[in-house]
Amino acid sequence: MNKLNFLDLKTTDPAFNLSAEQYIFEKLPADRIYFMLWQNANAVIIGKYQNTLAEINEKTVRENGIKVVRRLSGGGAVYHDLGNLNFTFIAEADKTDELNMRVFCLPIVKALAKLGVSAEINGRNDITIDGRKFSGNAQYIRSGRVMHHGTIMFDSDLDMMQKALQVDPSKIESKGSKSVRSRVTNIREYLREDISLEEFRFLLLRSILEDNPGEEYVFSAEDIRGIERLKKKRYDNWEWNFGRSPVCSLHKSARIDGVGRIDVFLSTEHSIVTGLEFRGDYFSAEDPALLAARFIGKRADAEGYDMALEGIEVSKYFSRLKKDELLDLLLA
C-alpha cells in the first residue's frame, strides 16, 4: 500500500478547501494516499452537473451569508456548517475506473464503531445510522486517480440545512441532476459519551492512522499560492458556481395582500434569464411584459434582479406592489 499523508486543514473557507482538494489531486506526488479533514463555514456545495438555482433557496442562502460553491465531483447538493466535518481520500483508482464508494466509507464506519456507534453503508453513496443519513459521499476519477470526499454530520443545524436546500421540486424543470432529499441525523445524539467535534475529529484521525500509518503533510508557500490561484480562477468564480448550470424552468407564485396573486414563469440557462412571464389576478397601469423584458440577459440572482429593476416604479406594473416584495418573490 502507498504511504499515507494526512492534512488537517483549519481554514473554513469553502472555496479554499475545494481548491486544496483539486491542487492535491493534480499537483502533489501521486505515489501516496492523501487523507484530509476539513470544515466549511455555512455553505451549500453543489454537484458538478447540477443546476444551482434548482438546489438552493436563494433567499435563505443570501440572508444567512451561506456561500454556494460547485465541486468537481457529481452527486447531489450538501449543506456544510461548523457542526459538520468533511473528509477526503485521494489515491490511485482501481483498474476498473468505476466509482467504488465502499472502500473509502469503511474507515469512517470502523472509526465510529470504536465510539460505540453502529453505522452502515447504504445505497449508492450514503452512510447511515438506524436508516438515517449522516454522511453523503461523492467521487471524481481522472487519469488513474480518484478523489473521494464525504460529509460527516456531527452536530449540524438540520433546520438551516432544510431551509437552505428546500426548493419545491414541483416548481422546477431542470436538465441538471437533482438532489434526493432523505431523512438525516447527527452523530452526536448516538454517542455513548458526549464529546466535542474537536475531540471527535482527533479520534477519527487517530483511527484512520492506526490502520494506515502515515505522516502529516503541511502546505508550503508555493502550495498555498497554487491553491489561491485555483480559488480565484474557479471556486470563487460566479461563472463556475452558478454559470455552469444547465437549462432550468421555474414557477414561483405568491398572493400578496393588497396586490393579488402573482405567478412568475422563469427560464434560465447558465443562470442567466432567458425568459420571464408574469401572470395573476393583479391590476396594472403598464403591461408587465415590458418589465419582464428588462430581466432578459441578466443574472438570475439578487444582483441581476436589482440591476433589472434599477430606476423602475414597480407599482406601475403591479398595483400597490413594492420593489422588495417583487424581489422576495423572484428570489423565493
C-alpha positions as CSV (number, residue, x, y, z in Angstrom):
1,M,0.0,0.0,0.0
2,N,1.2,3.5,-0.8
3,K,2.4,5.8,2.0
4,L,-0.3,7.9,3.6
5,N,0.0,11.7,4.1
6,F,-2.7,13.4,6.2
7,L,-3.8,17.0,6.2
8,D,-5.8,18.6,9.0
9,L,-6.9,21.8,7.5
10,K,-8.1,24.6,9.8
11,T,-9.4,27.1,7.3
12,T,-13.2,27.2,7.0
13,D,-13.3,28.9,3.6
14,P,-15.2,26.5,1.2
15,A,-13.6,28.0,-1.9
16,F,-10.1,27.5,-0.5
17,N,-10.9,23.9,0.8
18,L,-12.2,22.8,-2.6
19,S,-9.3,24.4,-4.3
20,A,-7.0,22.5,-1.9
21,E,-8.6,19.2,-2.9
22,Q,-8.1,19.8,-6.6
23,Y,-4.5,21.0,-6.0
24,I,-3.6,17.9,-4.1
25,F,-5.2,15.7,-6.7
26,E,-3.4,17.4,-9.6
27,K,-0.1,18.7,-8.3
28,L,1.2,16.6,-5.3
29,P,3.1,13.4,-5.8
30,A,0.9,10.5,-6.9
31,D,2.9,7.8,-5.2
32,R,0.9,8.1,-1.9
33,I,-2.6,8.3,-0.4
34,Y,-3.8,11.6,0.9
35,F,-6.3,11.9,3.7
36,M,-7.8,15.3,4.5
37,L,-10.1,16.5,7.3
38,W,-11.7,19.9,6.8
39,Q,-14.6,22.1,7.7
40,N,-16.6,24.8,5.9
41,A,-18.4,27.7,7.4
42,N,-22.0,27.9,6.3
43,A,-22.1,26.7,2.6
44,V,-24.0,24.7,0.1
45,I,-21.8,22.6,-2.1
46,I,-23.3,21.8,-5.5
47,G,-22.5,18.7,-7.5
48,K,-20.7,19.3,-10.8
49,Y,-23.7,18.5,-13.0
50,Q,-26.4,20.3,-11.0
51,N,-28.4,23.4,-11.7
52,T,-27.5,25.7,-8.8
53,L,-30.9,27.5,-8.9
54,A,-32.7,24.2,-8.7
55,E,-30.9,23.2,-5.5
56,I,-30.9,26.2,-3.2
57,N,-33.3,28.5,-1.6
58,E,-31.7,31.7,-2.8
59,K,-33.4,34.0,-0.3
60,T,-32.3,31.9,2.7
61,V,-28.8,31.5,1.3
62,R,-28.4,35.2,0.7
63,E,-29.9,36.4,4.0
64,N,-27.8,34.0,6.1
65,G,-24.5,34.6,4.3
66,I,-24.3,31.0,3.0
67,K,-21.7,30.5,0.3
68,V,-22.5,28.4,-2.7
69,V,-19.6,26.6,-4.3
70,R,-19.6,23.9,-7.1
71,R,-17.3,20.9,-6.6
72,L,-15.5,18.7,-9.2
73,S,-17.5,15.6,-8.4
74,G,-21.0,14.6,-9.4
75,G,-23.8,13.8,-7.0
76,G,-26.2,16.0,-5.0
77,A,-26.1,19.3,-3.1
78,V,-25.0,19.2,0.5
79,Y,-25.1,21.7,3.3
80,H,-22.0,22.4,5.4
81,D,-21.6,24.3,8.7
82,L,-19.2,24.1,11.6
83,G,-21.2,21.2,13.1
84,N,-20.2,19.2,10.1
85,L,-16.8,17.5,9.4
86,N,-15.6,16.7,5.9
87,F,-13.1,14.1,4.8
88,T,-11.3,13.4,1.6
89,F,-9.2,10.5,0.3
90,I,-7.1,10.9,-2.8
91,A,-5.4,7.8,-4.1
92,E,-4.8,5.6,-7.1
93,A,-8.1,4.4,-8.7
94,D,-8.7,0.7,-9.1
95,K,-8.2,-0.9,-12.5
96,T,-11.9,-0.7,-13.5
97,D,-12.1,3.1,-13.3
98,E,-15.6,2.7,-11.7
99,L,-16.8,4.5,-8.7
100,N,-16.1,2.5,-5.6
101,M,-17.6,4.3,-2.6
102,R,-17.4,1.5,-0.1
103,V,-13.7,1.2,0.2
104,F,-13.4,4.8,1.3
105,C,-16.5,4.8,3.6
106,L,-15.4,1.7,5.5
107,P,-12.7,3.6,7.5
108,I,-15.4,6.0,8.7
109,V,-17.7,3.1,9.8
110,K,-14.8,1.4,11.6
111,A,-13.9,4.6,13.4
112,L,-17.5,5.1,14.6
113,A,-17.6,1.5,15.8
114,K,-14.8,2.3,18.2
115,L,-17.0,5.0,19.7
116,G,-19.9,2.6,20.1
117,V,-21.8,3.9,17.0
118,S,-23.1,1.3,14.6
119,A,-23.1,2.8,11.1
120,E,-23.9,1.2,7.8
121,I,-23.0,2.0,4.1
122,N,-26.3,2.2,2.3
123,G,-27.5,3.0,-1.2
124,R,-25.0,4.3,-3.8
125,N,-23.2,6.8,-1.6
126,D,-24.7,7.2,1.9
127,I,-23.6,6.2,5.4
128,T,-26.5,5.8,7.9
129,I,-27.3,5.1,11.5
130,D,-30.7,3.4,12.1
131,G,-31.5,4.1,8.4
132,R,-30.9,7.9,8.8
133,K,-28.2,9.5,6.7
134,F,-25.4,11.4,8.3
135,S,-22.8,11.2,5.5
136,G,-23.2,11.7,1.8
137,N,-20.3,10.8,-0.5
138,A,-19.1,11.6,-4.0
139,Q,-16.1,10.7,-6.2
140,Y,-14.1,12.2,-9.0
141,I,-11.9,10.0,-11.2
142,R,-9.3,11.2,-13.7
143,S,-6.1,9.7,-15.2
144,G,-5.9,6.8,-12.8
145,R,-6.6,8.8,-9.7
146,V,-9.6,9.0,-7.5
147,M,-10.8,11.8,-5.2
148,H,-13.4,10.6,-2.7
149,H,-15.0,13.1,-0.3
150,G,-17.8,12.9,2.1
151,T,-19.7,14.8,4.8
152,I,-20.0,13.7,8.5
153,M,-22.8,15.5,10.2
154,F,-21.7,15.6,13.8
155,D,-23.8,18.4,15.2
156,S,-25.1,20.3,12.2
157,D,-28.0,22.7,12.1
158,L,-30.5,20.5,10.4
159,D,-33.2,23.2,10.3
160,M,-30.9,25.5,8.4
161,M,-29.9,22.7,6.1
162,Q,-33.6,22.1,5.2
163,K,-34.2,25.8,4.6
164,A,-31.1,26.3,2.5
165,L,-31.8,23.3,0.3
166,Q,-35.5,23.5,0.3
167,V,-36.8,24.1,-3.2
168,D,-40.2,22.7,-4.2
169,P,-39.5,20.2,-7.0
170,S,-43.0,20.7,-8.5
171,K,-42.0,24.2,-9.4
172,I,-38.8,23.3,-11.2
173,E,-38.0,21.6,-14.5
174,S,-34.2,21.3,-14.8
175,K,-31.9,19.2,-17.0
176,G,-29.4,19.1,-14.2
177,S,-29.1,16.2,-11.7
178,K,-31.4,16.9,-8.8
179,S,-30.6,16.0,-5.2
180,V,-32.6,13.4,-3.5
181,R,-33.7,14.6,0.0
182,S,-33.7,12.0,2.7
183,R,-34.0,11.6,6.4
184,V,-30.9,12.9,8.1
185,T,-29.4,12.8,11.5
186,N,-26.4,13.9,13.6
187,I,-23.8,11.5,15.0
188,R,-23.7,13.3,18.4
189,E,-27.1,12.0,19.5
190,Y,-25.9,8.4,19.2
191,L,-22.6,8.7,21.2
192,R,-22.4,6.8,24.5
193,E,-20.4,9.6,26.0
194,D,-20.8,13.2,24.7
195,I,-17.7,14.7,23.1
196,S,-17.0,17.9,21.2
197,L,-16.5,18.0,17.5
198,E,-12.8,18.7,18.0
199,E,-12.5,15.6,20.2
200,F,-14.3,13.6,17.5
201,R,-12.0,15.0,14.8
202,F,-9.0,13.8,16.8
203,L,-10.4,10.4,17.4
204,L,-11.3,9.9,13.8
205,L,-7.9,10.9,12.6
206,R,-6.2,8.6,15.1
207,S,-8.4,5.7,14.0
208,I,-7.5,6.3,10.3
209,L,-3.8,6.4,11.2
210,E,-4.0,3.2,13.3
211,D,-4.9,1.3,10.1
212,N,-2.9,3.4,7.7
213,P,0.2,4.8,9.5
214,G,1.4,8.0,7.9
215,E,2.8,11.5,8.4
216,E,1.4,15.0,8.2
217,Y,1.7,17.0,5.0
218,V,2.0,20.8,5.5
219,F,1.4,23.1,2.6
220,S,4.4,25.0,1.5
221,A,4.2,28.7,0.5
222,E,4.3,27.5,-3.1
223,D,1.4,25.2,-2.4
224,I,-0.7,28.0,-0.9
225,R,0.0,30.2,-3.9
226,G,-1.2,27.4,-6.2
227,I,-4.3,26.9,-4.2
228,E,-5.1,30.6,-4.2
229,R,-4.7,30.7,-8.0
230,L,-7.2,27.8,-8.3
231,K,-9.6,29.5,-5.9
232,K,-9.5,32.7,-7.9
233,K,-9.9,31.0,-11.3
234,R,-12.6,28.6,-10.3
235,Y,-14.1,28.2,-6.9
236,D,-14.5,31.9,-6.1
237,N,-16.0,32.5,-9.5
238,W,-19.7,33.1,-10.3
239,E,-19.3,31.5,-13.7
240,W,-18.2,28.2,-12.1
241,N,-20.6,28.2,-9.2
242,F,-23.7,29.4,-11.0
243,G,-23.0,30.0,-14.6
244,R,-22.3,26.3,-15.4
245,S,-25.9,25.4,-14.6
246,P,-27.9,23.8,-17.4
247,V,-31.3,25.0,-18.7
248,C,-33.8,25.4,-15.9
249,S,-37.5,26.5,-15.8
250,L,-39.1,27.7,-12.5
251,H,-42.6,28.6,-11.5
252,K,-42.9,30.9,-8.4
253,S,-46.2,32.1,-7.0
254,A,-47.4,34.3,-4.1
255,R,-50.6,36.0,-3.0
256,I,-49.7,39.4,-1.7
257,D,-52.0,41.5,0.5
258,G,-53.5,44.4,-1.4
259,V,-51.9,43.3,-4.7
260,G,-53.3,39.9,-5.6
261,R,-51.8,36.7,-6.9
262,I,-48.6,36.9,-9.0
263,D,-47.3,33.9,-10.9
264,V,-43.7,34.1,-12.3
265,F,-42.6,31.7,-15.0
266,L,-38.8,32.0,-15.3
267,S,-36.4,30.3,-17.7
268,T,-32.6,30.4,-17.3
269,E,-29.6,29.0,-19.0
270,H,-26.2,29.1,-17.3
271,S,-28.1,31.0,-14.5
272,I,-28.9,33.9,-17.0
273,V,-32.5,34.8,-17.5
274,T,-33.7,33.7,-21.0
275,G,-37.4,34.1,-20.5
276,L,-39.8,35.7,-17.9
277,E,-43.5,35.9,-17.9
278,F,-45.9,37.3,-15.3
279,R,-49.5,36.0,-14.8
280,G,-52.0,36.5,-12.0
281,D,-55.1,38.5,-10.8
282,Y,-53.3,41.8,-10.1
283,F,-54.1,45.2,-11.6
284,S,-51.6,47.2,-13.6
285,A,-51.3,50.6,-15.3
286,E,-48.4,49.3,-17.5
287,D,-48.1,46.0,-19.3
288,P,-45.9,43.7,-17.0
289,A,-44.4,42.2,-20.2
290,L,-42.5,45.5,-20.6
291,L,-41.0,44.9,-17.1
292,A,-40.3,41.3,-17.8
293,A,-38.2,42.2,-20.9
294,R,-35.8,44.1,-18.6
295,F,-34.7,40.9,-17.0
296,I,-33.6,39.1,-20.1
297,G,-29.9,38.6,-20.2
298,K,-29.5,39.5,-16.5
299,R,-28.1,37.1,-13.9
300,A,-30.8,35.1,-12.0
301,D,-29.8,36.4,-8.6
302,A,-30.2,39.3,-6.3
303,E,-27.6,41.4,-8.1
304,G,-29.1,40.7,-11.6
305,Y,-32.6,41.4,-10.4
306,D,-31.6,44.7,-8.7
307,M,-30.0,45.8,-12.0
308,A,-33.2,45.0,-14.0
309,L,-35.3,47.0,-11.5
310,E,-33.0,50.0,-11.2
311,G,-35.0,53.2,-11.6
312,I,-38.3,51.3,-12.0
313,E,-41.5,52.1,-10.2
314,V,-42.8,48.6,-9.7
315,S,-46.3,49.7,-8.7
316,K,-47.0,50.8,-12.3
317,Y,-46.8,47.2,-13.4
318,F,-48.4,45.6,-10.3
319,S,-50.7,48.0,-8.5
320,R,-49.6,48.7,-4.8
321,L,-46.7,46.2,-5.1
322,K,-43.3,47.3,-3.6
323,K,-40.0,46.6,-5.2
324,D,-38.8,44.5,-2.2
325,E,-41.9,42.3,-2.4
326,L,-41.3,41.6,-6.1
327,L,-37.6,40.7,-5.2
328,D,-38.7,38.4,-2.4
329,L,-41.0,36.6,-4.9
330,L,-38.3,36.3,-7.6
331,L,-35.7,35.0,-5.0
332,A,-38.1,32.7,-3.2
